[in-house]
Amino acid sequence: MITLTLIWIALPFLVGFIIYLLPKGDRYLALFGAVASALYVIPLFVQQTPINLQLLDNFGVTLVLDPLAGFFILTNALVTAAVIIYCWRSDRNAFFYAQVILLHGSINAAFACSDFISLYVALEVISIASFLLIAYPRSDRSIWIGLRYLFVSNVAMLFYLIGAVLVYKATHSFTFSGLRVSPPEAIALIFLGLLAKGGIFISGLWLPLTHAESESPVSALMSGVVVKAGVLPLLRCALLLEEIDPIVRIFGVSTALLGVSFAVFEKDTKRLLAFSTVSQMGFILAAPAVGGFYALTHGLVKASLFLTVSKLPSRNFRELQTQSMPTNIWIALVIAGFSISGFPMLAGFGAKILTLKNVLSWQDVGMNVAAVGTTIAFAKFIFLPHQSAVEAQSAKSKTDFWVAIAILLGGLFVANVVYYEAYTLENAIKPLATIAIGWLAYWLIFKRVAVKLPPLLEDFENLIGVMSLMLILLFWMAIS
């Protein structure tokens, strides 16, 4: 299994290199790399025994592969495969597919790393690959959005790197467990970098503009898997060190409430999905022990939604309310919206039940409010007008789009096996009541409300300035 793990880590980078040599096979090679990742996950779930690798020496690369990482890796594989299939008949060239699979490989590496320096390298490669995909259209707008993401990411990672050095100074090791005896400033600096990379709390307010303005396949990758590269290390730290667990949970609740507060008022489809991603990262962090399953369901939902909204005639909800969409597109939106709202029969139901059962008593109110807010936000999609199947025949989408959506939404049905124990009458009552309250609030209040929240904190200079405030907060939390 150790040899297989090393091959799995190296394979996407090898495939990316081969795509440059054999550009005519770009799609097939990229899809092969994604499928190989999905197959690698199977032994992680079957054996349930963590794989621990110490490469080079005591100061070298440390890798941990376990079921928690397996959920994140499977999400990466399914979302990447769906995006590649979605783009199959497009005019995107070999460079695009090479960058997709290189991004896929660097995300896998980040999920496997359990030392701060290896993780730093993986996160930096992710930043570069993401920038190249965001800027792929080569327009002035896309290049600026990409550079904005890259600048914010690199500033955050400079803080992170200083924190990693402080861990080494205290322990002569870069492993995550070294945080236990490291100074508070090391925790604060490392967490600042990870919060920014993961789109968490106000450190993640770079995310809405980046995800909304990128091409839909890139948005699907960014929201589905890229932000999770900064989330899994936070979960690992919380599970390793009980002193850090409350800090991670606090950010989980705060992030869930912040993101949904913006999402319920948003009138742009892609910006709503982006703010929802901020909120959903909070759900993953709120219960670290079970965050992997929630990450899987969120990744499948959010990738499918970003791909589906690209087929809508407008991004503006007010315009969409006055014109009908094809029924098949509406059904795809409804399935994804039901899952993220916690409706039974979809994996989002089990993930939400499992998460709320593992939160602490002081988290209950905040997480339930965030759950109602999520329902309100996605009611905007669910209650859009649509055409009958006959009228929509001329609006049929390409086969590749539906294959990609089938992979993602089909995964939401299959993933029910992870926590089938959720299906009891007692468990179903609360999510259904939450959905009913959310839909009622949407019809009575939020459908008629026209509130435009100023994007002040999303300005580039403010994003950098907020890092200083977050660092002060993190110092205080670490010292406390």
C-alpha positions in Angstrom: 0.0 0.0 0.0 3.0 2.3 0.6 4.2 1.9 -3.0 0.7 2.4 -4.2 0.4 5.6 -2.2 3.6 7.0 -3.7 2.4 6.2 -7.2 -0.9 7.8 -6.5 0.7 11.0 -5.4 3.1 11.2 -8.4 0.6 10.0 -11.0 -1.3 13.3 -11.6 1.9 15.3 -12.1 3.2 12.6 -14.5 -0.1 12.7 -16.4 0.1 16.5 -16.6 3.6 16.3 -18.1 2.5 13.7 -20.6 -0.4 15.9 -21.7 2.1 18.5 -22.8 3.9 15.8 -24.9 0.7 14.2 -26.2 -1.8 17.1 -26.4 -4.3 15.1 -28.6 -5.0 12.8 -25.7 -5.4 15.6 -23.1 -9.0 14.8 -22.1 -8.5 11.1 -21.9 -5.3 11.4 -19.9 -6.8 14.0 -17.5 -9.9 11.8 -16.9 -7.6 8.8 -16.3 -5.8 10.7 -13.5 -9.1 11.6 -11.8 -10.5 8.0 -12.0 -7.2 6.7 -10.6 -7.7 8.9 -7.5 -11.2 7.5 -7.0 -10.0 4.0 -7.2 -7.2 4.6 -4.7 -9.7 5.7 -2.0 -11.4 2.3 -1.9 -8.8 0.6 0.3 -8.8 3.6 2.7 -12.5 2.9 3.4 -12.3 -0.9 3.4 -9.3 -1.3 5.6 -10.1 1.7 8.0 -6.4 1.5 9.0 -4.5 4.8 8.6 -1.4 4.8 6.4 1.4 6.7 8.0 4.5 7.5 5.9 7.7 9.2 7.0 9.8 10.0 4.0 13.4 11.2 3.9 14.1 11.4 7.6 12.6 12.8 10.9 12.6 16.3 9.4 11.2 15.2 6.1 7.8 14.6 4.5 5.0 13.1 6.7 1.9 11.7 5.1 -1.3 10.4 6.7 -4.0 8.7 4.7 -7.1 7.6 6.6 -10.9 7.6 6.0 -11.1 11.3 6.9 -8.7 12.1 4.1 -10.5 9.6 1.9 -13.7 11.7 1.9 -11.8 14.7 0.7 -9.8 12.7 -1.9 -13.0 11.1 -3.3 -14.6 14.6 -3.5 -11.6 15.8 -5.5 -11.7 12.8 -7.8 -15.5 13.1 -8.6 -15.5 16.9 -9.0 -12.4 16.8 -11.2 -13.8 14.0 -13.4 -17.2 15.8 -13.7 -15.4 19.1 -14.8 -13.3 17.3 -17.4 -16.4 15.6 -18.8 -18.3 18.9 -18.8 -15.6 20.5 -20.8 -15.2 17.5 -23.2 -16.6 19.1 -26.3 -15.4 22.7 -25.6 -12.6 24.4 -27.4 -10.3 24.4 -24.3 -6.8 23.3 -25.2 -4.2 20.9 -23.7 -2.9 23.6 -21.3 -6.3 23.7 -19.6 -6.5 20.0 -19.0 -2.9 19.8 -17.9 -3.6 22.5 -15.3 -6.7 20.8 -14.1 -4.9 17.5 -13.4 -1.9 19.3 -11.9 -4.3 21.1 -9.6 -6.0 17.8 -8.8 -2.6 16.3 -7.9 -1.5 19.2 -5.7 -4.9 19.1 -3.8 -4.4 15.3 -3.2 -1.0 16.1 -1.9 -2.4 18.7 0.5 -4.9 16.2 1.8 -2.2 13.7 2.5 0.3 16.0 4.2 0.6 16.0 7.9 3.7 18.3 8.2 3.7 22.0 7.8 6.4 22.4 5.2 5.1 19.7 2.8 1.7 21.3 3.2 3.1 24.7 2.4 4.6 23.4 -0.9 1.3 21.8 -1.8 -0.7 24.9 -1.1 1.6 27.1 -3.1 1.3 24.8 -6.1 -2.5 24.9 -5.7 -2.3 28.7 -5.8 -0.3 28.7 -9.0 -2.5 26.2 -10.8 -5.7 27.9 -9.6 -4.3 31.3 -10.9 -3.6 29.8 -14.3 -7.1 28.3 -14.6 -8.8 31.5 -13.4 -6.8 33.6 -15.9 -7.3 31.0 -18.7 -9.6 33.3 -20.7 -6.8 35.8 -20.9 -9.2 38.8 -20.5 -8.1 41.8 -18.4 -10.9 40.9 -15.9 -9.9 37.3 -15.5 -6.2 38.1 -15.1 -6.9 40.7 -12.4 -9.2 38.2 -10.6 -6.5 35.6 -10.8 -3.7 38.0 -9.6 -6.0 39.2 -6.7 -6.4 35.6 -5.6 -2.7 34.9 -5.9 -1.6 38.0 -4.0 -4.0 37.4 -1.1 -3.0 33.7 -1.0 0.7 34.4 -1.0 0.5 37.1 1.7 -1.4 34.6 3.9 1.1 31.9 3.2 4.0 34.1 4.2 2.4 34.3 7.7 1.9 30.6 7.6 5.5 30.0 6.7 6.7 32.1 9.7 4.5 30.0 11.9 5.9 26.8 10.5 9.4 28.0 11.3 8.4 28.8 14.9 7.0 25.2 15.3 10.4 23.9 14.1 12.3 26.1 16.4 10.2 24.8 19.4 10.2 21.1 18.5 12.8 20.5 15.8 10.0 19.0 13.7 7.4 20.3 11.2 4.7 17.7 12.2 1.2 18.9 13.1 1.5 17.5 16.6 4.4 20.0 17.2 1.7 22.7 17.8 1.2 21.2 21.2 4.4 22.7 22.6 4.8 25.6 20.2 4.3 29.2 21.2 0.9 30.8 20.7 2.2 33.0 17.9 3.0 29.9 15.8 -0.7 28.7 16.1 -1.9 32.2 15.2 0.3 32.6 12.1 -0.4 29.1 10.8 -4.1 29.4 11.3 -4.2 32.8 9.6 -2.8 31.1 6.4 -5.1 28.2 6.6 -8.2 30.3 7.3 -7.4 32.4 4.2 -6.8 29.4 2.0 -10.0 27.7 3.2 -12.2 30.7 2.7 -13.1 30.8 6.4 -14.7 33.7 8.2 -13.6 37.2 7.1 -10.2 35.9 6.0 -12.1 34.2 3.2 -13.9 37.2 1.7 -11.6 37.0 -1.3 -13.7 34.0 -2.3 -17.1 35.4 -3.5 -15.6 37.6 -6.3 -13.1 35.0 -7.3 -15.6 32.1 -7.6 -18.3 34.3 -9.1 -16.2 35.8 -11.9 -14.3 32.6 -12.9 -15.6 30.4 -15.6 -18.2 27.9 -14.3 -15.9 24.8 -14.5 -13.2 26.6 -12.6 -15.7 27.9 -10.1 -16.9 24.3 -9.6 -13.3 23.2 -8.9 -12.6 26.2 -6.6 -15.8 25.7 -4.5 -15.9 22.0 -4.7 -12.4 21.1 -3.7 -9.7 23.9 -3.7 -10.9 25.7 -0.6 -11.0 22.3 1.3 -7.2 22.1 1.0 -7.0 24.7 3.8 -9.9 23.0 5.8 -8.6 19.5 6.2 -5.4 20.6 8.0 -7.5 22.5 10.5 -9.6 19.4 11.2 -6.5 17.3 11.7 -5.1 19.9 14.2 -8.4 20.0 16.1 -8.5 16.2 16.3 -4.8 15.9 17.4 -4.9 18.7 20.0 -7.9 19.2 22.3 -6.7 22.8 23.0 -7.2 23.7 19.4 -10.6 22.0 19.0 -12.6 24.9 20.5 -10.8 27.4 18.3 -11.8 25.5 15.2 -15.3 25.0 16.3 -15.7 28.8 17.1 -14.6 29.6 13.5 -17.0 26.9 12.2 -20.0 28.6 13.8 -18.8 32.1 12.9 -18.1 31.2 9.3 -21.5 29.4 8.9 -23.4 32.5 10.1 -21.3 35.0 8.2 -21.6 33.3 4.8 -25.3 32.6 5.1 -26.0 36.2 6.2 -24.7 37.4 2.8 -26.2 34.5 0.8 -29.8 35.2 1.9 -29.7 38.7 0.5 -27.7 38.0 -2.7 -29.3 38.6 -6.0 -26.6 37.1 -8.2 -26.7 33.3 -8.7 -22.9 32.7 -8.7 -22.2 35.1 -5.8 -24.9 33.3 -3.8 -23.2 30.0 -4.4 -19.8 31.5 -3.4 -21.1 33.0 -0.1 -22.8 29.6 0.5 -19.4 28.0 0.1 -18.1 30.2 2.9 -21.0 29.2 5.1 -20.6 25.5 4.3 -16.9 25.5 5.3 -18.2 26.5 8.7 -20.4 23.4 8.8 -17.3 21.2 8.0 -15.3 22.9 10.8 -18.2 22.8 13.4 -17.8 19.1 14.0 -14.2 18.1 13.1 -14.6 14.4 13.7 -17.3 14.0 11.0 -16.3 16.9 8.7 -15.1 14.6 5.9 -18.6 13.3 5.1 -20.0 16.8 5.0 -17.1 17.9 2.8 -18.0 15.2 0.3 -21.7 16.1 0.1 -20.9 19.8 -0.2 -18.4 19.3 -2.9 -20.8 17.3 -5.0 -23.6 19.8 -4.5 -21.6 23.0 -5.1 -19.8 21.7 -8.2 -23.2 20.6 -9.7 -24.7 24.0 -9.0 -21.9 26.0 -10.5 -22.1 23.8 -13.6 -25.9 24.1 -13.8 -26.2 27.8 -13.4 -24.0 28.2 -16.4 -27.0 27.0 -18.4 -29.4 29.6 -17.0 -30.4 32.5 -19.2 -29.3 35.1 -16.6 -27.3 35.3 -13.3 -29.8 37.8 -11.8 -32.6 36.2 -9.7 -35.0 39.0 -10.5 -34.7 38.3 -14.2 -34.9 34.5 -13.7 -38.2 35.0 -11.8 -39.8 36.5 -14.9 -38.7 33.8 -17.4 -38.9 30.1 -17.4 -36.0 27.7 -17.6 -36.0 24.1 -19.0 -37.6 21.7 -16.6 -34.6 19.3 -16.7 -32.3 22.1 -15.6 -34.7 23.1 -12.8 -34.7 19.5 -11.6 -30.9 19.4 -11.3 -31.1 22.7 -9.3 -33.8 21.2 -7.1 -31.9 18.0 -6.3 -28.8 19.9 -5.3 -30.8 22.5 -3.4 -32.7 19.8 -1.5 -29.5 18.0 -0.6 -27.7 21.1 0.8 -30.9 22.0 2.7 -30.9 18.6 4.4 -33.9 16.9 2.6 -34.2 13.1 3.2 -33.1 10.6 0.4 -30.1 12.7 -0.4 -26.7 12.5 1.3 -26.9 16.1 2.5 -29.6 14.9 4.9 -27.3 12.4 6.6 -24.3 14.7 6.6 -26.3 17.5 8.3 -27.8 15.1 10.9 -24.3 13.7 11.6 -22.8 17.2 11.9 -25.5 18.6 14.2 -25.3 15.5 16.4 -21.5 16.1 16.9 -21.7 19.8 17.7 -21.4 21.0 21.3 -24.3 22.5 23.2 -23.0 26.1 22.8 -22.9 25.6 19.0 -26.5 24.4 18.7 -28.3 27.8 18.2 -25.7 29.2 15.8 -25.6 26.1 13.6 -29.4 25.7 13.5 -29.8 29.4 12.5 -27.2 28.8 9.7 -29.2 25.7 8.6 -32.4 27.8 8.3 -30.4 30.5 6.4 -29.1 27.8 4.0 -32.7 26.7 3.3 -33.7 30.3 2.6 -30.8 30.9 0.2 -31.5 27.8 -1.9 -35.2 28.4 -1.9 -34.3 31.1 -4.5 -33.3 28.3 -6.9 -36.0 25.8 -6.0 -38.9 28.2 -6.6 -37.8 29.6 -9.9 -40.3 29.2 -12.8 -39.7 26.4 -15.3 -41.1 25.0 -18.6 -42.7 21.7 -19.2 -40.6 18.9 -20.6 -42.1 19.3 -24.1 -41.5 23.0 -24.3 -37.9 22.5 -23.2 -36.9 20.1 -26.0 -35.2 22.9 -28.0 -33.2 23.8 -24.9 -31.6 20.4 -24.3 -28.1 20.7 -23.1 -25.1 18.7 -24.4 -24.7 15.1 -23.4 -21.4 15.9 -21.6 -23.1 18.4 -19.3 -25.7 15.7 -18.2 -23.0 13.0 -17.8 -21.1 15.4 -15.5 -24.3 16.3 -13.5 -25.2 12.6 -13.3 -21.8 11.8 -11.7 -22.2 14.6 -9.1 -25.9 14.2 -8.3 -25.8 10.4 -8.5 -23.0 10.6 -5.9 -25.5 12.3 -3.5 -27.8 9.2 -3.7 -25.0 6.6 -3.4 -23.3 8.5 -0.5 -26.4 7.7 1.6 -24.7 4.4 2.6 -22.1 6.3 4.6 -24.7 7.2 7.3 -27.8 5.2 6.6 -28.6 5.2 10.3 -29.8 8.8 9.9 -33.0 7.5 8.3 -35.3 7.4 11.4 -38.5 9.3 11.9 -37.0 11.2 14.8 -34.1 12.4 12.7 -36.3 13.4 9.8 -38.6 15.7 11.7 -36.0 18.4 12.5 -34.6 18.9 9.0 -38.1 18.9 7.5 -39.2 21.5 10.1 -36.0 23.6 9.3 -36.8 23.4 5.5 -40.4 24.4 6.2 -39.4 27.4 8.3 -36.8 28.5 5.7 -39.3 28.3 2.8 -41.9 30.2 4.8 -39.4 32.9 5.6 -38.4 33.1 2.0 -42.0 33.6 0.7 -43.0 36.0 3.5 -39.8 38.1 3.8 -36.8 37.4 1.7 -38.4 37.1 -1.7 -39.6 40.7 -1.3 -36.6 42.2 0.4 -34.2 44.1 -1.8 -31.1 44.7 0.4 -27.8 45.1 -1.2 -24.9 44.6 1.2 -21.8 46.7 0.3 -18.8 44.6 -0.9 -16.5 46.9 1.0 -14.5 44.1 2.7 -14.0 42.4 -0.7 -11.8 45.2 -1.9 -8.2 44.1 -2.4 -6.7 46.5 0.1 -9.3 45.7 2.7 -8.6 41.9 2.3 -5.0 42.5 3.2 -5.9 44.8 6.1 -8.3 42.3 7.5 -5.5 39.8 7.9 -3.9 42.1 10.6 -7.2 42.1 12.5 -7.6 38.4 12.2 -4.0 37.9 13.4 -4.8 39.9 16.6 -7.9 37.8 17.1 -5.9 34.6 16.6 -3.2 35.7 19.0 -5.8 36.4 21.7 -7.5 33.0 21.1 -4.2 31.1 21.1 -3.0 32.7 24.3 -6.4 32.2 26.0 
